[in-house]
Amino acid sequence: MAEPEFREFSAKGVRIDRSLRSLTRAGQVKIRDGRLELLTSYGAEIDSAPVDSVEARRPRFAVRDRARATATVNGTRYVLALGEGGSSDPEEEVSRFLAAVRAARGDAPD
């Protein structure tokens, strides 16, 4: 059986929140080698886990002008504000992140 092919994803300038607390305003989200990594702006690891154990989705209730994704990593729920740094379209960045998680997990596209 062939090894699964992992899609890589990288985003900088990501606001990462846990509960009502902001962990970083300019963090990084990376998917590589089958792992999701949440990093501070300095590259220090906030949390990481194999993508198979990560749950990622768009929040049910979100402010219209903000693109958000939630990721549950090791039982902790994080809110990710992708694309707010102005480098790309926020909605497109969230869609790319969710597609990368699905691809890395081997899930079928919606």
C-alpha positions in Angstrom: 0.0 0.0 0.0 1.3 3.4 -0.9 2.0 6.1 1.7 -0.6 8.8 1.8 0.3 12.0 0.1 0.3 15.0 2.4 -0.7 18.4 1.2 1.5 21.2 2.7 0.0 24.5 3.9 1.7 27.5 5.4 0.2 30.8 6.6 1.8 33.7 8.4 0.2 36.6 10.2 -2.5 34.4 11.7 -4.2 35.5 14.9 -4.5 32.5 17.1 -7.0 32.6 20.1 -7.8 30.0 22.8 -11.1 30.7 24.6 -11.2 34.5 25.1 -7.4 34.8 25.2 -5.3 35.8 22.3 -2.1 33.7 22.1 -0.6 35.6 19.1 -1.6 38.2 16.6 1.0 37.3 14.0 1.4 33.5 14.4 1.9 30.8 11.8 -0.1 27.7 10.9 1.7 24.9 9.1 0.7 21.6 7.8 3.6 19.4 6.7 4.5 15.7 6.9 1.0 14.9 8.2 1.2 17.3 11.2 -0.6 20.5 12.0 1.6 23.1 13.8 0.5 26.3 15.5 3.4 28.6 16.1 4.0 32.1 17.6 5.4 34.9 15.4 8.9 33.9 16.7 8.4 30.2 15.6 7.8 28.8 19.1 5.3 26.0 19.1 1.9 26.7 20.7 0.5 23.2 19.8 0.9 20.5 17.2 -0.7 17.1 16.4 -1.0 14.6 13.6 -3.6 15.9 11.1 -5.6 12.7 11.6 -6.4 13.8 15.1 -7.2 17.5 14.2 -10.8 18.7 13.7 -11.0 21.8 11.6 -14.1 23.7 10.4 -15.6 27.1 9.9 -17.4 28.4 13.0 -21.2 28.3 12.9 -21.6 31.9 14.0 -19.0 34.3 12.7 -18.8 38.0 12.1 -19.5 38.7 8.4 -16.4 40.7 7.6 -13.9 38.2 9.3 -12.8 34.9 8.0 -12.3 32.4 10.8 -11.6 28.7 11.2 -11.6 26.6 14.3 -9.2 23.8 14.9 -9.3 21.4 17.8 -5.8 20.2 18.5 -5.1 17.7 21.4 -8.5 18.5 22.8 -8.0 22.3 22.9 -10.1 24.5 20.6 -8.3 27.3 18.8 -9.8 30.1 16.7 -7.7 31.0 13.7 -8.1 34.3 11.9 -6.3 33.6 8.6 -5.5 36.1 5.9 -5.9 39.2 8.1 -2.3 40.3 7.3 -3.5 41.6 3.9 -1.4 39.2 1.9 -4.4 37.3 0.5 -8.1 37.1 0.5 -9.2 35.9 4.0 -12.0 33.6 2.7 -9.7 32.0 0.2 -7.1 31.5 2.9 -9.6 29.7 5.2 -10.8 27.6 2.3 -7.2 26.6 1.4 -6.5 25.7 5.1 -9.7 23.5 5.4 -8.9 21.9 2.0 -5.3 21.1 3.2 -6.6 19.6 6.4 -9.1 17.4 4.5 -6.4 16.4 1.9 -3.9 15.5 4.6 -6.5 13.4 6.4 -7.5 11.7 3.2 -11.1 13.0 3.5 -13.2 13.4 0.4 -13.8 17.0 -0.7 -17.2 18.5 0.2 
